[in-house]
């Protein structure tokens, strides 16, 4: 059954329906439902990365488009993999603040559901500020960010469906990740290996040891009619 609108189509990864809506109205790639929710928000929230890339690269989707609360798609990222695509490939603004004055890292941290995503974004903020760069929403300007840790998406790919139920990253682990992100040899093989080890251990401690399969129970956002 065809999706009733482009927002539900993007949430369901119904590529055929998304293509149909875009062929009817190319501007709908950035269209908003009654809550300001866009197809990009939907694709990011449900980790539909190929669809996200198509919406941005082929159809002109705005990576920093805001919903009614000022949240960009980065605010609804639920895996490090999709957050990396937004930041590294498309230049999403890590320091953008929503209507409540919160960054994506602040919001995700408060929700306490996706601690690895929060730690990843917090590490980027810390690294940029330590390097003396201006961070939009933090010091008022824009910035480019250091490359995220190599290999993390591979380490996390096996637990994408379980990440929403992880407990918060403890302060010790968060500090270790942030400290590594600020080191001058951040891109060195040794530092990357150490960072991968920290994240892998966090995944092992919080997910793999539970022996339980965890599925997302996040309600789908229904778009307009």
C-alpha positions as CSV (number, residue, x, y, z in Angstrom):
1,X,0.0,0.0,0.0
2,X,1.5,3.4,-1.0
3,X,2.5,5.8,1.7
4,X,-0.1,8.6,2.3
5,X,2.6,11.3,2.4
6,X,6.3,11.9,2.0
7,X,7.1,12.0,5.7
8,X,5.7,8.5,6.4
9,X,7.3,7.3,3.1
10,X,10.7,8.5,4.3
11,X,10.1,7.0,7.8
12,X,9.3,3.7,6.2
13,X,12.1,3.9,3.7
14,X,9.5,3.6,1.0
15,X,11.8,4.8,-1.7
16,X,9.3,4.4,-4.5
17,X,6.7,6.5,-2.8
18,X,9.3,9.1,-1.9
19,X,10.4,9.3,-5.5
20,X,6.7,9.7,-6.6
21,X,6.1,12.6,-4.2
22,X,9.3,14.3,-5.3
23,X,8.4,13.9,-9.0
24,X,5.1,15.6,-8.3
25,X,6.7,18.4,-6.3
26,X,10.5,18.6,-6.1
27,X,10.3,21.2,-3.3
28,X,8.7,18.6,-1.0
29,X,12.2,17.4,-0.1
30,X,12.2,20.2,2.4
31,X,8.5,20.3,3.1
32,X,7.3,20.3,6.7
33,X,4.3,18.6,8.4
34,X,2.4,20.4,11.2
35,X,5.3,19.9,13.6
36,X,7.9,21.1,11.1
37,X,9.1,17.5,10.6
38,X,10.8,17.0,7.2
39,X,11.7,13.9,5.1
40,X,15.3,14.5,6.2
41,X,14.3,14.3,9.9
42,X,12.5,11.1,9.1
43,X,15.3,9.5,7.2
44,X,17.8,10.4,9.9
45,X,15.6,9.3,12.8
46,X,15.1,5.8,11.3
47,X,18.8,5.5,10.1
48,X,17.9,5.3,6.4
49,X,21.3,6.4,5.2
50,X,21.0,5.7,1.5
51,X,17.7,7.6,1.4
52,X,19.3,10.5,3.3
53,X,22.2,10.7,0.8
54,X,19.7,10.7,-2.1
55,X,17.6,13.4,-0.5
56,X,20.6,15.7,0.0
57,X,22.8,15.0,-2.9
58,X,20.2,14.4,-5.6
59,X,17.1,16.3,-4.5
60,X,18.6,19.3,-2.7
61,X,17.6,18.5,0.9
62,X,18.8,21.1,3.4
63,X,20.9,19.3,6.0
64,X,20.3,22.0,8.6
65,X,16.6,22.4,8.0
66,X,14.8,23.1,11.3
67,X,11.5,21.8,12.7
68,X,9.1,24.0,14.7
69,X,11.3,23.6,17.8
70,X,14.5,24.5,15.9
71,X,15.8,21.0,15.8
72,X,17.8,20.0,12.7
73,X,18.0,16.4,11.5
74,X,21.1,16.0,13.6
75,X,19.0,16.3,16.8
76,X,17.1,13.0,15.9
77,X,20.2,10.9,15.0
78,X,20.1,7.6,16.8
79,X,23.3,6.0,15.6
80,X,26.9,7.3,15.3
81,X,26.9,6.2,11.7
82,X,24.1,8.5,10.6
83,X,25.5,11.4,12.7
84,X,28.9,11.0,10.9
85,X,27.2,11.1,7.6
86,X,25.4,14.4,8.5
87,X,28.6,16.0,10.0
88,X,31.4,14.6,7.8
89,X,29.7,14.3,4.5
90,X,27.2,17.1,4.6
91,X,28.6,19.6,7.0
92,X,25.7,19.6,9.6
93,X,26.2,22.3,12.2
94,X,27.1,20.5,15.5
95,X,26.9,23.7,17.5
96,X,23.4,24.7,16.3
97,X,21.1,25.5,19.1
98,X,17.3,25.0,19.0
99,X,14.6,27.1,20.5
100,X,15.5,26.0,24.0
101,X,19.1,26.9,23.5
102,X,20.2,23.3,23.3
103,X,22.7,21.7,20.9
104,X,22.1,18.2,19.4
105,X,24.5,16.8,21.9
106,X,22.6,18.5,24.8
107,X,19.3,17.2,23.6
108,X,20.5,13.6,23.0
109,X,22.3,13.6,26.3
110,X,19.2,14.7,28.2
111,X,17.1,11.9,26.6
112,X,19.7,9.4,27.9
113,X,18.8,7.0,25.1
114,X,21.7,7.3,22.6
115,X,24.8,7.9,24.7
116,X,27.3,7.0,22.0
117,X,25.8,9.6,19.7
118,X,26.0,12.2,22.4
119,X,29.6,11.3,23.3
120,X,30.5,11.5,19.6
121,X,29.0,14.9,19.1
122,X,30.4,16.2,22.5
123,X,33.8,15.1,21.4
124,X,33.5,17.1,18.2
125,X,32.5,20.2,20.1
126,X,35.3,19.8,22.6
127,X,37.9,19.2,19.9
128,X,36.8,22.3,17.9
129,X,36.8,24.6,20.9
130,X,40.2,23.3,22.1
131,X,41.6,23.9,18.7
132,X,40.5,27.6,19.0
133,X,37.9,27.3,16.3
134,X,34.5,29.0,16.5
135,X,31.5,26.8,16.9
136,X,28.2,28.0,15.7
137,X,25.9,28.2,18.7
138,X,28.8,28.1,21.1
139,X,31.0,31.0,20.0
140,X,28.8,32.4,17.4
141,X,30.5,31.3,14.2
142,X,30.8,28.3,11.9
143,X,33.4,25.7,11.9
144,X,34.8,22.6,10.3
145,X,35.3,19.6,12.5
146,X,38.1,17.1,12.8
147,X,37.5,13.7,11.2
148,X,35.5,11.4,13.5
149,X,37.2,8.3,14.8
150,X,37.9,5.8,12.1
151,X,36.1,2.4,12.3
152,X,33.5,3.4,14.8
153,X,30.6,2.9,12.4
154,X,31.8,-0.7,11.8
155,X,32.1,-1.4,15.6
156,X,28.6,-0.1,16.1
157,X,26.8,-1.5,13.1
158,X,25.8,-4.7,14.9
159,X,23.9,-2.9,17.6
160,X,22.1,-0.1,15.7
161,X,18.7,-1.5,16.7
162,X,19.7,-1.8,20.4
163,X,21.4,1.6,20.8
164,X,18.2,3.4,21.8
165,X,18.0,1.5,25.1
166,X,21.6,1.9,26.2
167,X,22.1,3.6,29.6
168,X,24.0,6.9,29.7
169,X,27.7,6.8,29.1
170,X,29.4,7.2,32.5
171,X,31.4,10.3,33.2
172,X,34.7,8.5,33.1
173,X,34.2,7.1,29.7
174,X,32.9,10.4,28.3
175,X,36.0,12.2,29.7
176,X,38.3,9.7,28.1
177,X,36.6,10.1,24.7
178,X,36.7,13.9,24.9
179,X,40.4,13.8,26.0
180,X,41.3,11.6,23.0
181,X,39.4,14.0,20.7
182,X,41.5,16.9,21.8
183,X,44.9,15.3,21.4
184,X,47.1,16.7,18.6
185,X,47.7,13.1,17.4
186,X,43.9,12.5,17.1
187,X,44.3,11.1,13.6
188,X,47.2,8.8,14.4
189,X,46.8,5.1,14.2
190,X,47.5,4.7,17.9
191,X,45.0,7.2,19.1
192,X,42.3,5.9,16.7
193,X,42.9,2.4,17.9
194,X,42.6,3.5,21.5
195,X,39.3,5.4,20.8
196,X,37.9,2.4,18.9
197,X,38.7,0.2,21.9
198,X,36.9,2.6,24.3
199,X,33.7,2.7,22.2
200,X,33.8,-1.1,21.5
201,X,34.1,-1.8,25.2
202,X,31.2,0.5,25.9
203,X,29.1,-1.3,23.4
204,X,30.2,-4.7,24.9
205,X,29.4,-3.6,28.5
206,X,26.0,-2.1,27.7
207,X,24.7,-4.3,25.0
208,X,26.5,-7.6,24.2
209,X,26.7,-8.7,27.8
210,X,22.9,-8.4,28.3
211,X,22.2,-11.3,26.0
212,X,18.9,-9.7,25.1
213,X,17.5,-8.5,21.8
214,X,16.3,-4.9,22.0
215,X,14.1,-3.3,19.5
216,X,13.1,0.3,19.0
217,X,9.8,1.4,20.5
218,X,10.0,5.0,19.4
219,X,6.7,6.0,17.9
220,X,6.6,7.0,14.3
221,X,5.9,10.6,13.6
222,X,2.8,10.8,11.4
223,X,2.9,13.5,8.8
224,X,0.1,15.6,7.5
225,X,-2.5,14.2,5.2
